[in-house]
């Protein structure tokens, strides 16, 4: 492990508190979704440490939060699970964050003259403050996350036309709510009247909230950095974490090198398919780069507060830290022992036949098993327990006591999920 770095508040992107307050309300407000039935907080809930506690989320059309979320009924019933596990939002405002999404499809770049290389390409608007602001715009226009299905609402219809066509509609929804309009005028120097509010200010407000709300650097590990010993088992785990090579990829103060690796995780779910994919697979980073060598690679996740954000893996394949560690130690044995019951998937009877269909494709399973960047290593159960103890020592003391609590109400008047 490289020389450990102490994190301070100065290591985060500075934000305006009034803008963050607007972002807090928007984060919990279903007004941003096509059918006004899901918010950012539905899948990134404070109750579940910024995630949702399940392997693959139930998006637009579902009811409730977390493992108890149901898939809706009748015309509102979901048509597809969210293809990937909902990532927690911890420390996204850390200045060194360079890439977002499991497959890294959002990075800082001048390629399109708007500051970002993103799925919106040249249609992403100018003026977004940072990666988090850009990232916040995409769930709003994702069919199964927040937008809804074509012909259900004007946002879904506009998105179906072109990715950027819905953002002005969302912005108008927000700014025409009087209290939102007034808050934007007060918080943003470039806004003189509500009619000037665009999706850019909405994204920047959401980013300000996420940056403030999800900072965490007060764990036992952080105390160790300044001289307080770790418990004996966590200290053994820390030394093993370094000695066994975990810190090669889980490097730096956030325990991620922000690179991409194929781990050979068990496959299931609808997959994040590309236009020409005929099977429910997820090729990971290759979908962004179109390079065969990037097949089945996913971004190294940060490990801060990881003990609070089960299940684990890009598809939430493993329910416990011990299970995902065992997979890293012996991927072949782990794949052989994995069963569908290990996936935390809320019951959706009409999707049951397809949830694990990909596992019947022997050729695809062989490709995924062969594309692997981790080498087996020998770990005893005692060593695994010590590693788990160290990972628990990365949990912030105030991780479950956030500075901006979920609001009781939001300006739209829609119900709040928390």
PyMOL commands that set and color helices and strands:
alter all, ss='L'
color gray80, all
select helices_A, chain A and resi 9-11+17-27+30-32+40-43+46-48+66-68+74-76+121-123+131-141+143-147+154-161+167-175+178-187+194-196+199-213+220-225+232-243+246-249+286-289+292-294+306-308+321-329+331-337+340-342+349-355+357-360+362-370+381-392
alter helices_A, ss='H'
color red, helices_A
select strands_A, chain A and resi 99-100+106-108+116-117+260-261+298-299
alter strands_A, ss='S'
color yellow, strands_A
deselect
rebuild
show_as cartoon
